[in-house]
Amino acid sequence: MGSIFSSNEAEDAKTTGLMGMNRGSLSFVSQMGFPRFSYCISGSDFSGLLLLGDSNFTWLAPLNYTPLIQISEPLPYFDRVAYTVQLEGIKVSGKLLPIPKSVLVPDHTGAGQTMVDSGTQFTFLLGPVYNALRTEYLNQTQGVLRVLEDPNFVFQGAMDLCYRIPLGQNNLPNLPSVSLVFTGAEMVVSGDRLLYRVPGEIRGNDSVWCLSFGNSDLLGVEAYVIGHHHQQNVWMEFDLEKSRIGLAQVRCDLARQRFGVGL
């Protein structure tokens, strides 16, 4: 699908190639004429699963579908080859954030679309929505996590909610989940997908971990982007024939076994 933002360099170094999977006429899926494709990104290693064509996945877990949005007329800030869905809201531990619907839909310039992009590592939200998430997450993690409190540190230029976690602490505490609510489907981000340890950042006896959501305004990008970090252990079916994306929370290692793919 093509990266919107730069990903982790150490991770990129392990990549040997990039397959174009977007809705453009030159992409691999368009040229091959596949009616749908599916993938599952593992959260524990780099061995994911990619299926081209029908997957017959329903016997493994039920899929919830959200429609793909397409705008035919060219708009300056709308990417017409991206997989665009409608973000309806965001919940933190089930609490719906007070976000006006108007900021979640593309405006007359096309700014504000929500793209599902496996080529981008993290998830980026427009400023007002990011700030609402940041405020609520701070409130719900008081007494659970220790804030970094360094205004000069912003990870990857867009992620400014970071925490100090003791170096010897092997497991993260129980954290509030974040749910991305789409039309007809929901993506729940929980556990170790919520925070990302910043490589090489040590403060005293603490490592630095940042909330794995960023502010796209800081990067000058007028869009919401759902990155592959939050697609881990989610079965993603891109049904091009019916113009929709199917989602299901699964363990990708088990999905590989069920499909007869060795680990």
Wavefront OBJ file of the C-alpha trace (Angstrom):
o trace
v 0.000 0.000 0.000
v 2.758 2.644 0.059
v 3.883 4.470 3.152
v 2.298 7.779 4.125
v 4.784 8.406 6.933
v 8.278 7.096 7.584
v 8.392 3.881 9.573
v 10.949 2.555 12.012
v 14.356 2.427 10.309
v 15.454 -0.782 12.023
v 12.266 -2.456 10.847
v 12.661 -1.069 7.339
v 16.158 -2.523 7.136
v 14.640 -6.010 7.360
v 12.322 -5.333 4.410
v 13.472 -6.719 1.089
v 10.735 -5.246 -1.079
v 7.432 -3.409 -1.187
v 4.336 -4.678 -2.976
v 1.874 -2.076 -4.240
v -1.568 -3.068 -2.957
v -3.570 0.159 -3.255
v -6.596 0.929 -5.465
v -4.544 2.451 -8.267
v -4.489 0.932 -11.748
v -0.769 0.082 -11.490
v -0.966 -1.732 -8.144
v -0.363 -5.478 -7.933
v -3.958 -6.370 -6.973
v -5.408 -4.156 -9.714
v -3.194 -5.611 -12.441
v -3.837 -9.196 -11.302
v -7.585 -8.573 -11.010
v -8.050 -10.091 -7.551
v -11.589 -9.489 -6.225
v -10.257 -9.443 -2.657
v -7.188 -10.026 -0.555
v -6.548 -10.548 3.139
v -3.674 -10.296 5.556
v -2.865 -10.789 9.216
v 0.139 -9.027 10.760
v 1.728 -10.911 13.630
v 2.363 -9.071 16.870
v 5.161 -11.371 18.014
v 7.367 -11.716 14.943
v 7.617 -10.678 11.300
v 5.900 -13.738 9.846
v 2.472 -12.509 8.847
v -0.027 -14.019 6.452
v -1.134 -12.704 3.041
v -3.887 -14.376 1.017
v -4.799 -13.286 -2.498
v -8.325 -14.027 -3.668
v -11.035 -15.709 -1.571
v -9.898 -16.589 1.947
v -12.976 -18.450 3.307
v -12.117 -16.889 6.648
v -15.560 -16.945 8.257
v -14.970 -20.349 9.841
v -12.118 -18.840 11.880
v -13.856 -15.705 13.164
v -16.797 -13.543 12.072
v -15.852 -10.444 10.121
v -17.400 -7.027 10.690
v -17.423 -4.936 7.527
v -16.994 -1.220 6.995
v -17.621 0.277 3.549
v -14.860 1.806 1.458
v -15.400 5.465 0.593
v -14.609 6.775 -2.850
v -14.836 10.342 -4.128
v -14.781 10.447 -7.915
v -13.987 14.120 -8.365
v -10.330 15.136 -7.836
v -9.808 17.036 -4.584
v -6.421 18.457 -3.547
v -6.151 16.609 -0.218
v -8.039 13.380 -0.982
v -5.986 10.324 -1.958
v -8.267 8.444 -4.372
v -6.119 5.274 -4.519
v -6.026 4.821 -0.730
v -8.319 2.456 1.185
v -10.566 5.053 2.783
v -13.140 4.271 5.471
v -15.313 6.400 7.748
v -14.048 6.950 11.285
v -17.117 7.455 13.493
v -15.425 7.990 16.849
v -12.815 6.877 19.375
v -13.330 5.221 22.746
v -10.920 4.957 25.678
v -11.876 2.014 27.908
v -15.337 2.146 26.372
v -15.770 5.893 26.968
v -16.638 7.696 23.731
v -14.566 10.845 23.297
v -16.487 14.115 22.739
v -15.452 14.570 19.096
v -17.635 16.557 16.684
v -18.691 14.466 13.684
v -17.683 17.343 11.422
v -13.954 16.779 12.056
v -14.195 13.084 11.153
v -15.429 13.524 7.574
v -13.493 14.881 4.591
v -14.129 18.567 3.943
v -14.582 20.267 0.560
v -10.821 19.963 -0.117
v -10.725 16.233 0.740
v -8.811 16.834 3.965
v -9.853 14.581 6.831
v -10.145 11.215 5.089
v -9.360 8.060 7.080
v -6.901 5.745 5.330
v -6.069 2.147 6.268
v -2.394 1.851 5.325
v -0.174 -1.159 6.002
v 2.834 0.831 4.770
v 2.648 3.249 7.710
v 3.785 2.058 11.114
v 1.673 4.001 13.610
v -1.758 5.636 13.645
v -2.042 9.382 13.122
v -5.043 11.564 13.959
v -5.892 15.151 13.091
v -5.028 17.617 15.846
v -8.427 18.101 17.557
v -9.036 14.348 17.710
v -5.482 13.547 18.789
v -5.697 16.152 21.570
v -8.985 14.680 22.818
v -7.409 11.207 22.907
v -4.251 12.515 24.572
v -6.214 14.305 27.321
v -8.417 11.309 28.098
v -5.488 8.879 28.053
v -3.576 11.074 30.468
v -6.608 11.154 32.764
v -7.083 7.390 32.685
v -3.395 6.546 33.246
v -2.833 8.836 36.237
v -1.188 6.780 38.963
v -0.568 3.935 36.510
v 2.114 5.420 34.263
v 4.763 8.085 34.912
v 4.708 10.856 32.297
v 8.063 11.721 30.688
v 7.545 15.481 31.208
v 10.052 16.563 28.562
v 8.404 19.121 26.232
v 11.407 18.979 23.890
v 10.957 15.281 23.127
v 8.474 14.353 20.408
v 8.903 10.856 18.953
v 8.935 10.803 15.134
v 7.867 14.440 15.158
v 4.236 13.672 15.988
v 3.983 11.559 19.158
v 4.277 13.716 22.264
v 2.597 11.620 24.961
v 5.465 9.574 26.365
v 6.096 7.781 29.628
v 9.013 6.584 31.771
v 8.978 2.879 32.548
v 11.673 1.199 34.712
v 14.259 -0.708 32.690
v 13.795 -3.893 34.723
v 10.015 -3.937 34.261
v 9.281 -6.743 31.809
v 5.519 -6.327 31.559
v 3.495 -3.190 30.970
v 0.745 -2.430 33.505
v -2.900 -2.965 32.613
v -3.618 -0.086 30.218
v -6.850 1.533 29.022
v -7.788 0.200 25.584
v -8.404 2.503 22.632
v -11.157 1.596 20.170
v -11.297 3.037 16.668
v -14.975 3.021 15.728
v -15.764 2.782 12.015
v -19.093 2.507 10.255
v -20.116 -1.099 10.984
v -16.820 -2.210 12.543
v -14.458 -1.493 15.411
v -10.704 -1.932 15.876
v -9.648 -2.390 19.515
v -6.072 -1.458 20.393
v -4.969 -2.997 23.681
v -1.987 -4.387 25.554
v 1.497 -3.771 24.200
v 0.152 -2.228 20.987
v -0.783 0.900 22.952
v 2.766 1.944 23.812
v 5.960 1.779 21.771
v 9.398 1.650 23.339
v 11.622 4.295 21.770
v 14.927 2.662 20.774
v 17.993 4.101 22.502
v 16.113 6.522 24.775
v 17.149 6.036 28.432
v 16.382 8.489 31.234
v 18.161 7.464 34.413
v 16.924 3.954 35.166
v 13.918 4.308 32.861
v 13.203 3.567 29.221
v 10.931 5.857 27.190
v 7.633 4.559 25.833
v 5.241 6.658 23.743
v 1.541 6.308 23.033
v 1.375 4.718 19.592
v -0.929 7.424 18.230
v 0.457 10.609 16.705
v -0.718 14.054 15.680
v -0.837 14.230 11.877
v -1.075 18.049 12.067
v 2.520 18.125 13.315
v 3.570 16.338 10.132
v 1.574 18.605 7.853
v -0.666 15.757 6.645
v -4.421 16.415 6.437
v -5.629 12.868 7.086
v -6.262 10.109 9.587
v -4.027 7.100 8.947
v -4.474 3.651 10.552
v -1.015 2.090 10.547
v 0.137 -1.518 10.680
v 1.111 -1.387 14.388
v -2.591 -1.279 15.245
v -3.491 -3.871 12.629
v -1.448 -6.508 14.458
v -3.509 -9.595 15.274
v -6.441 -8.226 13.291
v -7.635 -10.162 10.248
v -7.960 -7.582 7.476
v -10.006 -8.505 4.403
v -10.059 -6.015 1.533
v -13.141 -6.918 -0.478
v -12.703 -4.927 -3.678
v -15.688 -6.557 -5.350
v -18.113 -5.283 -2.695
v -16.040 -2.201 -1.829
v -15.580 -2.917 1.872
v -13.018 -3.929 4.519
v -13.675 -6.776 6.947
v -12.141 -6.828 10.434
v -11.792 -9.535 13.073
v -9.612 -9.739 16.184
v -7.533 -12.932 15.908
v -4.158 -14.356 16.841
v -2.218 -14.359 13.604
v -0.018 -17.285 14.627
v -3.131 -19.428 15.105
v -4.562 -18.202 11.802
v -1.369 -19.317 10.060
v -1.712 -22.772 11.608
v -5.383 -23.049 10.595
v -4.440 -22.215 7.014
v -1.679 -24.804 7.114
v 1.194 -22.336 7.019
v 4.123 -23.417 9.163
v 5.695 -21.101 11.711
l 1 2 3 4 5 6 7 8 9 10 11 12 13 14 15 16 17 18 19 20 21 22 23 24 25 26 27 28 29 30 31 32 33 34 35 36 37 38 39 40 41 42 43 44 45 46 47 48 49 50 51 52 53 54 55 56 57 58 59 60 61 62 63 64 65 66 67 68 69 70 71 72 73 74 75 76 77 78 79 80 81 82 83 84 85 86 87 88 89 90 91 92 93 94 95 96 97 98 99 100 101 102 103 104 105 106 107 108 109 110 111 112 113 114 115 116 117 118 119 120 121 122 123 124 125 126 127 128 129 130 131 132 133 134 135 136 137 138 139 140 141 142 143 144 145 146 147 148 149 150 151 152 153 154 155 156 157 158 159 160 161 162 163 164 165 166 167 168 169 170 171 172 173 174 175 176 177 178 179 180 181 182 183 184 185 186 187 188 189 190 191 192 193 194 195 196 197 198 199 200 201 202 203 204 205 206 207 208 209 210 211 212 213 214 215 216 217 218 219 220 221 222 223 224 225 226 227 228 229 230 231 232 233 234 235 236 237 238 239 240 241 242 243 244 245 246 247 248 249 250 251 252 253 254 255 256 257 258 259 260 261 262 263
